[in-house]
Structure formats: structure tokens, C-alpha cells
């Protein structure tokens, strides 16, 4: 069977660090309050570039680690909800700046925090049906552009970052074993960000400044439930159970969500990747960034089974299982 195998990974996080103590001087909050409720102690903020620059740097690192000629990449998919332009897509800019194959399809996927897994799923379908041989898949977001820095309920949660993988269509047992994506637009008001150019039928809901809005308590409940369902679906589709998982890489949204998932799956700490303490929630960038850190940290070995799961605005949720 032809599968999408990961040849290399890469990531990028801006240099500027904003700590919880820094936020104490901006909004009515404390380091202890943020850390206890979210697990976050600092986040990165891009001040000299946007999503394109971060995506390019993560993509360049993934290409280098995969030892793939940029001209051999015949598909580019970027998961992001913070593009610098309405169009062209961030993927088109990445294609041009990295010197990837001219004429290859390049497009963005908008699925908020599930963006990377949606992009991964799309690239995998191209590869398995012969539409592409090698793909660059990137998750990137610059939420510092869309959070209200006077809103302590949301500004403490998010950061900027990007991660990328290079996929290759290969026969064998290694690669993406299963991938599942879901959406339910009925719940869009739980987590959204209005456009600066507001469509008329949403004017009443989106009359405020175009900052991210979130119903935290309800989002937490739905995130845990849908992510648990997505995990069960991924494992069942792959013929696996929790004991088979070598490494669990969930979307890095909140320490309490990750711990709830860990306990429901009965996984030990050493099998769970959690780096939101230093990055916060980087949306579509969180899973590939965490994967790259795990690879570079020696936590991933050939033959390992890696489980990914995410939840985001839309509402969207997704999961995937990969044999390294």
C-alpha cells in the first residue's frame, strides 16, 4: 500500500519571549493564575515577520532534514488562519521563496488549531491517489495579530510559531496509517475571529474589533469530548489500542485538556509530548512544532506509533496515526 511517509521535520519559533510576568504589567493577571489554569509560562511573539516568514523558515528546516531537493516537492499545503494577505495563499509565497517546483499546486487550509492535521490529511489524499509524490505540509499561525492584548481571558493563551513535515509516497508499513477530519459549523460562535472586512450578515455578531473571541468553559468541554472521540476513531481505524502508542502529540492548547486526554487513554507521562509551557497555543503550528522537538530530542525511533489529535474553531477536530 502506498503511504505518506515523513522524511523530515522542521519548526520555527520567534525569538521574542513574552512571559507571564510580562503580562502582569499589561492585564489584571498573575503568573501563578496563568500557569495553574493553563500550564503556560511564556509564549513567542513575532515582531519582525508574519506567517509567511515563519512558514518559510520551518519549511526550509524540514527540507534540510529530509535531504529532498526543493524542485522535487510537487505539492505545498499550509494550515493557517492568520495569512498576511487574503490572497495569494501563504503556500504560494512559501513555494516562491523556497524555490519549490513551479506549477505544483500550493494552497492554504483554514481549520484553526486543527489546521495542520487538515493539511496533512489533504496532502495524504493527493499522495495516495497519485496526485503528488512529495509534499511539504506546514502548520503556522501568528495569533499575536488577532488576540486582544487587553483581554486577560485570551491574550495569555496564544503564541506564534510554525512547524513542517516533508512527505513522500512510499510502499510499505511506515507512514500515515489513518487520518480523520471533522467539522461542525453550528458551534462557530464558541471560538472565532471576525474579519476586518465584515460580511453584512455577521455585522451584529462581529461589530467589535476583529479580535479572537472564545467561550472558554464550553470550548474546554467540547474539546475534551471531541478529541477523545477522534482518538478512538483513529485507533480503531488503525487496528490499534492505547498500549500500542509510542508517543502522543496532542494540540498544545491547555495543560488540563492534555492531562484529561492522557488519563482517559491511560498513558504514562513519558509517552505524552507537552511543550505549551514555553510556546503557549500556537494554533496550527503546535503539533508540527512539538513533533519536530520530539524528533530532535531523540524521543522518536523508527517503527514508533505516533498519535496526533487536535480541536479548533469551526468547530473542527482531527486525528492521525503515523508509523515512523
NORMOTA-V273998 format. One record per run of one state. SS is the DSSP state (@ for helix, = for strand, . for the rest). FROM is the first residue (numbers start at 1). TO is the last residue. If there is no record, write none. Layout:
ss = {SS SS}
from = {FROM FROM}
to = {TO TO}
//
This chain:
ss = {. = . = @ . @ . = . @ . @ . = . @ . = . @ . = @ . = . = . = . @ = . @ . = . @ . @ . = . @ . @ = . @ . = . @ . = . = .}
from = {1 2 13 17 20 25 31 39 42 45 51 67 70 73 75 80 90 98 105 110 112 129 134 143 146 158 159 160 172 175 184 185 191 194 200 203 212 215 216 239 242 245 247 251 255 266 269 272 273 276 280 281 282 285 297 305 313 316 324}
to = {1 12 16 19 24 30 38 41 44 50 66 69 72 74 79 89 97 104 109 111 128 133 142 145 157 158 159 171 174 183 184 190 193 199 202 211 214 215 238 241 244 246 250 254 265 268 271 272 275 279 280 281 284 296 304 312 315 323 324}
//
